[in-house]
Amino acid sequence: MASEEDNVGQSLLPPENVDNPDGEWTKGEPQPAACRDAWAAILFYAQFIAIAVVAGVLGVPAVKEFDENNADDVTDVDYTGLIYATLVAGVSSFAFSAVSLFVMSMCPKFLIQISLLFSLAASAIVMVYSFMIGSIGGGIIGIIFFLISCCYAWAVWRRIPFAAANLNTGLTAVKKNWGVVLVAYVVTVVSFFYSVLWMTALAGVYNKEECVNGVCSSNVSWAYLFFMLLALFWTEQVLQNTVHVIIAGVVGTWWFSPEEASSCCSKGIMDSFIRATTTSFGSICFGSLLVAIIETLKTLVQSARADDDNGGCAAVLLCLV
């Protein structure tokens, strides 16, 4: 007896029949190659160079100064400890991504079911905890969210086989072109080294801001913090979206022209990589910049919210961003 996933897979329309069930389908024409949003790519490279310069001019001396004075003043900020923490986080990301890919490959349907059940369990725990601490309002809100989660799970549960089939299709494309996994790991390495570079630059900015002209302050100015956070979020978003565009291009090529994307270093991988890092890179930087600005503002507002004097205003701003 055929499994439920097989029945779902057999019922899926081929791509040429999705928009026209009669089977008449015309393939789209290739778009001319052109560098779009080049200004965003140039601006991205400029901020990357700026972070590297700040790390070299200010960051490295700050780290060396801490190493030299560590034994004399234990109140200094441990810059090396921050960098080591970044190293640990980078290594952990490799292990976590490998385990995630393995789990998705082995049981896509079970993974989707667990995610729904986890959402139900989390809302139920919040509801029960609110009542336990005597927060009636929080408990009522917890009940509302729990009921909404139950309705959502009931509505989409029968669609899980279809979602699992889509996930399995994407994983099959990745397995056929497992070179994209290597690309993702290479980008992860680049992200890791950039994090170390950014932490070094932040140490230099903090050390420079801490004592200027004999006047010392304990906080970095908001302007410096804004641009540093913007650079961090922007670069991370660009790296993530570049991998996303590469994989999307490879999966699209595998779906419509499997003969061009069915090996480790297939033509589909190379063409998708070239598009993502050249003609489409400006658009990737532009979209990533918009997300980075929002993330930076959200982080700054959350930081201001921790201040008792500005907590109310920050809470309103946090809702807006």
C-alpha positions as CSV (number, residue, x, y, z in Angstrom):
1,M,0.0,0.0,0.0
2,A,1.4,3.4,-1.0
3,S,2.3,5.7,1.8
4,E,0.6,9.1,2.4
5,E,3.7,10.9,1.2
6,D,3.7,8.9,-2.1
7,N,0.1,9.8,-2.7
8,V,0.8,13.4,-2.1
9,G,3.8,13.3,-4.4
10,Q,1.8,11.6,-7.2
11,S,-1.0,14.2,-6.9
12,L,1.4,17.2,-7.3
13,L,1.1,18.9,-10.7
14,P,4.3,19.1,-12.8
15,P,5.6,22.7,-12.9
16,E,4.4,23.2,-16.5
17,N,0.8,22.5,-15.5
18,V,0.6,24.6,-12.3
19,D,-0.6,27.8,-14.1
20,N,-2.2,26.0,-17.0
21,P,-3.7,22.5,-16.2
22,D,-4.1,21.9,-20.0
23,G,-0.4,21.4,-20.3
24,E,0.3,24.3,-22.6
25,W,3.3,26.1,-21.0
26,T,5.9,28.5,-22.4
27,K,9.2,28.8,-20.6
28,G,10.2,32.3,-19.6
29,E,12.9,34.1,-21.6
30,P,16.4,34.6,-20.0
31,Q,16.8,38.0,-18.6
32,P,19.8,40.1,-19.8
33,A,22.7,40.0,-17.4
34,A,23.2,43.4,-15.6
35,C,24.6,44.6,-12.3
36,R,21.5,45.9,-10.4
37,D,21.8,48.2,-7.4
38,A,25.5,48.5,-7.8
39,W,25.6,51.4,-5.4
40,A,24.5,49.1,-2.5
41,A,27.4,46.7,-3.3
42,I,29.9,49.5,-3.4
43,L,28.6,50.8,0.0
44,F,28.8,47.4,1.5
45,Y,32.4,46.9,0.4
46,A,33.2,50.4,1.8
47,Q,31.8,49.6,5.3
48,F,33.6,46.3,5.3
49,I,36.9,48.0,4.5
50,A,36.1,50.6,7.2
51,I,35.5,47.9,9.9
52,A,38.8,46.3,8.8
53,V,40.7,49.6,9.2
54,V,39.1,50.3,12.6
55,A,40.0,46.8,13.8
56,G,43.6,47.3,12.6
57,V,44.2,50.8,13.8
58,L,42.2,50.8,17.1
59,G,41.2,47.2,17.8
60,V,44.5,45.4,17.8
61,P,46.3,48.0,20.0
62,A,43.3,47.8,22.5
63,V,43.6,44.0,22.7
64,K,47.4,44.3,23.2
65,E,46.9,46.9,25.8
66,F,44.6,44.7,27.8
67,D,47.0,41.8,27.6
68,E,49.8,44.0,28.9
69,N,47.7,45.6,31.7
70,N,45.6,42.6,32.7
71,A,47.7,41.7,35.7
72,D,47.7,45.2,37.0
73,D,44.0,46.2,36.6
74,V,41.4,43.6,36.8
75,T,38.6,46.1,36.1
76,D,39.5,46.4,32.4
77,V,37.2,44.9,29.9
78,D,38.3,41.4,28.8
79,Y,38.5,41.8,25.1
80,T,40.2,38.5,24.5
81,G,37.4,36.8,26.4
82,L,34.9,38.3,24.0
83,I,36.9,37.1,21.0
84,Y,37.2,33.6,22.5
85,A,33.4,33.6,23.0
86,T,33.0,34.4,19.3
87,L,35.3,31.5,18.4
88,V,33.2,29.1,20.5
89,A,30.0,30.4,18.9
90,G,31.5,29.9,15.4
91,V,32.6,26.3,16.1
92,S,29.2,25.5,17.6
93,S,27.4,26.8,14.5
94,F,29.2,24.2,12.4
95,A,28.0,21.4,14.6
96,F,24.5,22.7,14.9
97,S,24.1,23.2,11.1
98,A,25.4,19.6,10.4
99,V,22.9,18.1,12.9
100,S,20.0,20.2,11.6
101,L,20.7,19.1,8.0
102,F,20.9,15.4,9.1
103,V,17.7,15.6,11.1
104,M,15.8,17.3,8.2
105,S,17.0,14.6,5.8
106,M,16.0,11.7,8.0
107,C,12.5,12.8,9.1
108,P,11.0,15.9,7.5
109,K,7.4,15.0,8.3
110,F,8.2,14.3,12.0
111,L,10.2,17.5,12.2
112,I,7.2,19.6,11.1
113,Q,4.9,17.8,13.5
114,I,7.3,18.4,16.4
115,S,7.5,22.1,15.6
116,L,3.7,22.4,15.8
117,L,3.5,20.4,19.0
118,F,6.3,22.5,20.5
119,S,4.3,25.7,19.8
120,L,1.3,24.2,21.6
121,A,3.4,23.1,24.5
122,A,5.1,26.5,24.8
123,S,1.8,28.4,24.9
124,A,0.4,26.0,27.4
125,I,3.4,26.4,29.7
126,V,3.1,30.2,29.5
127,M,-0.6,29.9,30.3
128,V,0.0,27.6,33.3
129,Y,2.9,29.6,34.6
130,S,0.9,32.9,34.5
131,F,-1.8,31.4,36.6
132,M,0.7,29.9,39.0
133,I,2.3,33.3,39.7
134,G,-1.1,34.9,40.1
135,S,-1.1,36.9,36.9
136,I,-4.8,36.6,35.8
137,G,-4.4,38.9,32.8
138,G,-1.3,37.0,31.6
139,G,-3.1,33.7,32.1
140,I,-6.1,34.9,30.0
141,I,-3.8,36.0,27.2
142,G,-2.1,32.6,27.5
143,I,-5.4,30.9,27.0
144,I,-6.2,33.0,24.0
145,F,-2.8,32.2,22.4
146,F,-3.1,28.5,23.3
147,L,-6.5,28.3,21.6
148,I,-5.2,30.1,18.6
149,S,-2.3,27.6,18.4
150,C,-4.7,24.7,18.7
151,C,-6.9,26.0,15.9
152,Y,-3.8,26.6,13.7
153,A,-2.4,23.1,14.3
154,W,-5.8,21.6,13.6
155,A,-6.2,23.6,10.3
156,V,-2.7,22.7,8.9
157,W,-2.2,19.2,10.3
158,R,-3.7,17.6,7.2
159,R,-1.3,19.6,5.1
160,I,1.8,18.3,6.8
161,P,2.4,15.6,4.2
162,F,2.4,18.2,1.5
163,A,4.8,20.4,3.4
164,A,7.0,17.4,4.1
165,A,6.9,16.5,0.4
166,N,8.1,20.1,-0.5
167,L,10.8,19.9,2.2
168,N,11.9,16.5,0.9
169,T,12.0,17.9,-2.6
170,G,14.3,20.7,-1.6
171,L,16.5,18.3,0.4
172,T,16.7,16.0,-2.6
173,A,17.9,19.0,-4.8
174,V,20.6,19.8,-2.1
175,K,21.7,16.1,-2.0
176,K,22.0,16.0,-5.8
177,N,24.2,19.2,-5.6
178,W,25.8,18.8,-2.2
179,G,28.5,21.3,-3.3
180,V,26.1,24.0,-2.1
181,V,26.6,22.6,1.4
182,L,30.3,23.3,1.0
183,V,29.5,26.8,-0.2
184,A,27.4,27.3,2.9
185,Y,30.2,26.1,5.2
186,V,32.7,28.4,3.4
187,V,30.4,31.4,4.0
188,T,30.0,30.3,7.6
189,V,33.8,30.5,7.9
190,V,33.8,33.9,6.4
191,S,31.1,35.0,8.8
192,F,33.1,33.6,11.7
193,F,36.2,35.6,10.8
194,Y,34.2,38.7,10.2
195,S,32.7,38.3,13.7
196,V,36.2,38.2,15.1
197,L,37.2,41.2,13.0
198,W,34.1,43.1,14.2
199,M,34.7,42.2,17.8
200,T,38.2,43.6,17.5
201,A,36.9,46.8,15.9
202,L,34.3,47.1,18.7
203,A,37.1,46.8,21.3
204,G,39.0,49.6,19.6
205,V,35.9,51.8,19.5
206,Y,35.1,51.1,23.1
207,N,38.6,51.7,24.3
208,K,38.9,55.0,22.2
209,E,35.6,56.2,23.5
210,E,36.3,55.2,27.1
211,C,39.1,57.8,27.6
212,V,39.3,60.9,25.3
213,N,41.5,63.9,26.3
214,G,41.8,62.6,29.8
215,V,38.0,62.4,30.3
216,C,36.8,58.9,30.7
217,S,33.3,57.6,30.1
218,S,31.8,54.2,30.7
219,N,29.4,54.1,27.7
220,V,30.0,54.1,23.9
221,S,28.1,56.9,22.2
222,W,24.9,55.9,20.4
223,A,26.3,57.1,17.1
224,Y,29.3,54.7,17.3
225,L,27.0,51.9,18.5
226,F,24.5,52.5,15.7
227,F,27.1,52.2,12.9
228,M,28.9,49.3,14.5
229,L,25.6,47.3,14.9
230,L,24.5,48.3,11.4
231,A,27.8,47.0,10.0
232,L,27.4,43.7,11.9
233,F,23.8,43.1,11.0
234,W,24.3,44.2,7.4
235,T,27.3,41.9,6.8
236,E,25.6,38.9,8.4
237,Q,22.4,39.5,6.4
238,V,24.4,39.8,3.2
239,L,26.2,36.5,3.8
240,Q,23.0,34.7,4.7
241,N,21.1,36.0,1.7
242,T,23.9,35.2,-0.6
243,V,23.8,31.6,0.4
244,H,20.0,31.7,0.1
245,V,20.2,33.1,-3.4
246,I,22.8,30.5,-4.4
247,I,20.7,27.6,-3.1
248,A,17.5,28.9,-4.6
249,G,19.2,29.2,-8.0
250,V,20.6,25.7,-7.8
251,V,17.2,24.2,-6.8
252,G,15.5,26.1,-9.7
253,T,18.0,24.8,-12.2
254,W,17.7,21.3,-10.8
255,W,13.9,21.5,-11.1
256,F,13.8,22.7,-14.7
257,S,17.1,21.4,-16.1
258,P,18.2,18.5,-13.9
259,E,21.0,17.6,-16.3
260,E,22.8,20.9,-15.4
261,A,22.5,20.5,-11.6
262,S,23.1,16.9,-10.5
263,S,26.6,16.7,-9.2
264,C,28.9,18.2,-6.5
265,C,30.4,20.9,-8.8
266,S,27.7,21.1,-11.4
267,K,27.2,23.9,-13.9
268,G,24.1,25.0,-12.0
269,I,26.1,25.6,-8.8
270,M,28.8,27.6,-10.6
271,D,26.3,29.7,-12.5
272,S,24.2,30.4,-9.4
273,F,27.3,31.3,-7.4
274,I,28.5,33.7,-10.1
275,R,25.0,35.4,-10.3
276,A,24.8,35.8,-6.6
277,T,28.2,37.3,-6.2
278,T,28.2,39.6,-9.3
279,T,25.0,40.7,-11.1
280,S,22.6,40.0,-8.2
281,F,25.0,41.0,-5.4
282,G,23.9,44.7,-5.4
283,S,20.2,43.7,-4.9
284,I,21.3,41.3,-2.1
285,C,23.1,44.2,-0.4
286,F,20.2,46.5,-0.8
287,G,17.6,44.2,0.6
288,S,20.0,43.2,3.5
289,L,20.6,46.9,4.3
290,L,16.8,47.4,4.9
291,V,16.7,44.5,7.2
292,A,19.9,45.5,9.0
293,I,18.5,49.0,9.7
294,I,15.4,47.6,11.3
295,E,17.5,45.1,13.4
296,T,19.8,47.9,14.5
297,L,17.0,50.2,15.5
298,K,15.3,47.3,17.4
299,T,18.5,46.4,19.2
300,L,19.1,50.1,20.2
301,V,15.5,50.4,21.4
302,Q,15.7,47.2,23.4
303,S,18.9,48.6,25.0
304,A,17.2,51.9,25.8
305,R,14.2,50.0,27.3
306,A,16.5,48.5,29.9
307,D,17.0,52.1,31.2
308,D,14.4,52.8,33.8
309,D,14.2,56.5,32.8
310,N,13.3,55.7,29.2
311,G,11.5,52.4,29.6
312,G,8.0,53.6,28.7
313,C,9.1,55.5,25.5
314,A,11.4,52.6,24.4
315,A,8.5,50.2,24.8
316,V,6.4,52.3,22.4
317,L,9.2,52.5,19.9
318,L,9.8,48.8,20.2
319,C,6.2,48.2,19.1
320,L,6.8,50.5,16.1
321,V,9.9,48.7,14.9
